């Protein structure tokens, strides 16, 4: 028996076989019971033969028309007024969920959260020694990294003064390129609606230097070279009073013009080595496209 599933969009005849429970098979049948709930369609429980669960989901998915998927996208993200051409694969867009989520991979490679204080540096009684280090430990999957070792800074040393040791500084650079269309966005939305693109980052007050963090974000065209809009930040630290927290850096791209297809995110963090390695950490890095139209 193949009962139809009555929905708000008509009757869906799916590969669902209703199994009548019997005393001897009640437990086994109950374990195979699938509860189907679809917004706007109502809900119903079915008992499915072994292996039918995934088929049922597939049937329900196929039963939705392109217009249904388009309506879901418009309703879920509040896209009233945004261009939504029928040629777009709205099922793929809905499943990709490109709006309101972080499009960067591995946003916290050191494993820390901005909701907890950064770890205090360990100061061993005896310096560990060994060769200088210029790159911190971490899982940097998804990032392209590079290190720039800086020359010794002798600018603050009076003439004739002999210094036994100086800290050696280095910049640790991490970058990612986000392909906005591959993430599920479409041309007309980016060119006409121009949704806000929100950048957020949190870096540690490591106290290793007056300048320990730099940010450079570019919105690029389809050739990955043409810069349509960009933003940079290079804050200076106040080390007159000790503070060791996460510091937020953020920026909202809006009304940036047509043609944006990629976001190039780059930040640099300064590390110090003097008998031991002292990094500047970061966490909570994000690139989020909001379903909000750019203001004029």
SVG drawing of the C-alpha trace seen along z (x, -y; Angstrom):
<svg xmlns="http://www.w3.org/2000/svg" viewBox="-4 -58 84 70">
<polyline fill="none" stroke="black" stroke-width="0.4" points="0.0,0.0 1.4,-3.4 -0.7,-6.1 -0.5,-9.7 0.8,-12.4 -1.7,-15.2 0.1,-18.6 -0.7,-22.2 0.7,-21.9 -1.5,-18.9 -1.0,-15.2 2.5,-13.7 2.6,-10.1 5.9,-8.9 7.7,-5.7 6.2,-5.2 4.8,-1.9 2.6,-2.0 3.2,1.0 0.6,2.0 2.0,2.8 1.5,6.2 2.1,7.4 5.1,9.4 6.7,6.6 5.7,3.6 9.1,2.8 10.9,3.2 8.2,1.1 8.4,-1.7 12.1,-2.0 11.5,-2.4 8.9,-5.1 9.8,-8.4 8.2,-11.7 7.9,-14.0 7.4,-17.7 7.7,-20.3 6.9,-24.0 3.5,-24.8 2.8,-21.1 1.6,-19.8 3.1,-16.6 2.4,-12.9 4.1,-9.8 4.9,-6.9 6.2,-3.4 8.8,-2.7 10.3,0.6 14.0,0.9 16.1,-1.4 13.2,-3.7 14.1,-6.7 16.5,-8.4 14.3,-7.6 11.4,-9.4 13.5,-12.5 14.5,-12.5 10.9,-12.2 9.9,-15.1 12.7,-17.2 11.9,-16.4 8.2,-17.3 9.2,-20.9 9.1,-23.0 11.7,-25.6 9.2,-28.2 8.9,-26.5 12.6,-26.7 12.7,-30.3 9.9,-31.1 11.8,-29.4 14.9,-31.5 13.0,-34.7 11.1,-34.0 14.0,-32.6 16.4,-35.4 13.8,-38.3 14.9,-39.0 11.8,-40.9 12.9,-43.4 16.1,-41.6 16.5,-40.4 15.7,-36.7 15.7,-35.5 14.1,-32.1 17.3,-30.9 19.0,-30.6 19.1,-27.1 17.2,-28.0 17.4,-24.5 21.2,-24.7 21.2,-28.3 18.9,-27.2 21.1,-24.2 24.3,-26.3 22.8,-28.9 25.2,-31.7 23.6,-34.4 24.2,-35.0 26.9,-32.4 30.7,-32.7 32.2,-32.1 35.8,-31.8 37.2,-28.3 38.8,-27.5 38.1,-30.9 39.9,-30.0 43.0,-27.9 44.5,-28.3 41.4,-26.7 40.4,-29.7 37.1,-31.6 36.6,-35.3 34.2,-34.6 37.0,-33.5 40.1,-35.5 43.3,-34.7 45.7,-32.4 48.4,-34.0 51.9,-33.5 54.0,-30.8 57.2,-32.1 59.4,-29.2 62.1,-29.6 64.8,-28.6 64.4,-29.8 64.0,-26.9 66.8,-28.0 67.2,-26.5 67.0,-28.3 64.7,-31.3 61.0,-30.6 59.0,-32.9 55.7,-31.0 53.2,-29.9 51.8,-26.4 48.2,-25.9 46.0,-24.1 46.0,-26.5 44.0,-24.4 42.1,-26.6 44.6,-29.5 47.6,-30.5 50.3,-31.5 53.7,-33.3 56.3,-34.7 58.4,-37.9 61.3,-38.1 62.0,-41.8 65.5,-43.3 66.5,-44.1 65.1,-47.4 67.9,-49.5 66.1,-52.8 65.6,-53.3 69.2,-52.5 71.4,-55.5 74.7,-55.7 77.5,-53.9 75.2,-51.6 76.0,-47.9 73.0,-45.6 73.4,-41.9 70.2,-40.8 67.4,-42.2 63.9,-40.8 63.5,-39.6 60.1,-40.4 58.2,-38.7 54.9,-39.1 52.8,-36.0 50.4,-36.5 47.2,-34.5 44.9,-35.0 41.9,-33.4 40.0,-34.1 36.2,-33.6 34.5,-32.8 31.0,-34.4 29.3,-32.6 30.7,-29.2 29.3,-29.8 25.8,-30.2 25.4,-33.9 24.2,-35.0 25.2,-37.8 22.0,-39.9 22.1,-40.0 25.8,-41.1 25.5,-43.6 22.1,-45.3 21.1,-44.5 24.7,-44.7 24.2,-43.0 26.3,-44.1 29.6,-42.2 30.6,-42.2 34.2,-41.6 35.0,-40.8 38.2,-39.7 39.5,-39.5 43.2,-39.7 45.1,-39.3 46.6,-42.2 49.9,-40.3 52.0,-43.4 54.9,-42.3 55.1,-45.6 53.2,-48.9 51.9,-47.5 50.9,-43.9 48.0,-43.6 47.2,-44.6 44.1,-43.9 43.6,-44.3 40.4,-43.1 39.6,-43.6 36.5,-43.0 37.6,-41.7 36.0,-41.3 35.6,-38.1 39.3,-38.2 40.4,-38.0 42.6,-41.0 40.4,-44.1 39.9,-45.8 36.4,-47.2 36.6,-48.2 39.0,-47.6 39.6,-48.3 42.7,-48.4 43.3,-48.7 46.7,-49.1 45.9,-49.9 48.5,-51.1 48.6,-49.6 48.7,-51.6 51.2,-49.7 51.3,-52.3 48.8,-50.2 48.9,-46.4 45.9,-44.9 45.5,-41.3 42.1,-40.9 40.7,-40.2 40.4,-43.3 37.7,-43.6 38.3,-44.9 35.4,-45.1 34.2,-46.7 31.0,-46.7 31.2,-46.9 28.1,-48.5 27.1,-50.3 30.4,-49.0 29.3,-48.9 28.6,-46.0 31.1,-43.3 32.2,-41.9 32.7,-38.1 35.5,-37.4 36.6,-38.6 40.3,-38.5 40.9,-38.5 44.4,-39.1 45.6,-39.8 49.1,-39.9 50.1,-39.3 53.4,-40.2 55.4,-37.7 58.5,-38.2 61.4,-36.0 63.8,-36.7 65.0,-33.5 61.5,-32.3 58.7,-32.7 55.8,-35.1 53.0,-35.1 50.0,-37.3 46.9,-35.1 43.6,-35.7 40.1,-34.1 36.6,-34.5 37.5,-35.7 34.5,-36.0 33.3,-37.2 29.5,-37.2 27.1,-38.4 23.9,-39.8 20.6,-39.8 20.5,-43.6 20.5,-45.9 23.3,-48.5 22.2,-51.9 22.3,-54.6"/>
</svg>
